[in-house]
Amino acid sequence: MPPLTPKDIDYSPFAFEIPADILQLQADTLNVFEGRVPIENFSLDYQEKMKNYYRFAAHFQTNKSHNVVQRIAETLEII
């Protein structure tokens, strides 16, 4: 698969714009996570930055989120 670019993931449901350097970090982290690009292609400092971003910047889903699948008869086989 070809590597993703920041333009490929430039959708934000939030009111604030995501800075270009953070979008690049997100794209690079996603590329490494999905195996599109080896992590060794990046400097050691940037590797550490990607690891920390992946480790600490997760978006958790809660039952108050608007995009959680409801448990109804039609979705039980999915869940």
C-alpha positions as CSV (number, residue, x, y, z in Angstrom):
1,M,0.0,0.0,0.0
2,P,1.3,3.5,-0.7
3,P,2.1,5.7,2.2
4,L,-0.6,8.1,3.4
5,T,0.0,11.9,3.2
6,P,-1.4,14.5,5.6
7,K,-3.9,15.4,2.9
8,D,-5.3,11.9,3.1
9,I,-6.2,12.2,6.7
10,D,-7.1,16.0,6.8
11,Y,-10.5,15.5,8.3
12,S,-11.2,16.7,11.8
13,P,-14.5,16.6,13.6
14,F,-13.3,19.2,16.0
15,A,-13.8,23.0,15.8
16,F,-10.0,23.8,15.8
17,E,-7.7,23.2,12.8
18,I,-5.0,20.6,13.3
19,P,-1.5,22.1,12.7
20,A,0.4,20.9,9.7
21,D,3.2,19.4,11.8
22,I,0.7,17.4,13.9
23,L,-1.0,16.1,10.7
24,Q,2.4,15.0,9.4
25,L,3.1,13.2,12.7
26,Q,-0.3,11.5,12.5
27,A,0.3,10.4,8.9
28,D,3.8,9.1,9.7
29,T,2.5,7.3,12.8
30,L,-0.3,5.7,10.9
31,N,2.0,4.7,8.1
32,V,4.3,2.9,10.5
33,F,1.4,1.3,12.4
34,E,-0.1,-0.1,9.2
35,G,3.2,-1.3,7.9
36,R,3.3,1.1,5.0
37,V,6.7,2.6,6.0
38,P,9.3,1.0,8.2
39,I,10.0,3.0,11.4
40,E,13.7,2.8,10.7
41,N,13.2,5.4,7.9
42,F,12.9,8.1,10.5
43,S,15.4,9.6,12.9
44,L,15.7,8.2,16.4
45,D,14.2,11.4,17.9
46,Y,11.2,11.3,15.5
47,Q,10.7,7.6,16.2
48,E,10.4,8.3,19.8
49,K,8.0,11.2,19.1
50,M,5.8,8.8,17.0
51,K,5.9,6.2,19.7
52,N,4.9,8.7,22.4
53,Y,2.2,10.1,20.1
54,Y,0.7,6.7,19.5
55,R,1.0,5.8,23.2
56,F,-0.5,8.9,24.7
57,A,-2.8,10.5,22.1
58,A,-5.5,7.9,21.8
59,H,-9.1,8.9,21.4
60,F,-11.2,6.9,23.7
61,Q,-14.8,6.0,23.0
62,T,-17.3,6.3,25.8
63,N,-21.0,5.5,25.9
64,K,-21.7,9.2,25.7
65,S,-20.1,9.5,22.3
66,H,-22.4,10.0,19.4
67,N,-20.8,7.4,17.2
68,V,-21.1,4.3,19.4
69,V,-23.1,1.5,17.9
70,Q,-26.4,1.1,19.7
71,R,-27.2,-2.4,20.9
72,I,-30.4,-3.3,19.0
73,A,-31.5,-6.4,17.3
74,E,-30.2,-5.3,13.9
75,T,-26.6,-4.7,15.2
76,L,-26.2,-7.6,17.7
77,E,-24.4,-9.8,15.1
78,I,-21.9,-6.9,14.5
79,I,-21.2,-6.4,18.1
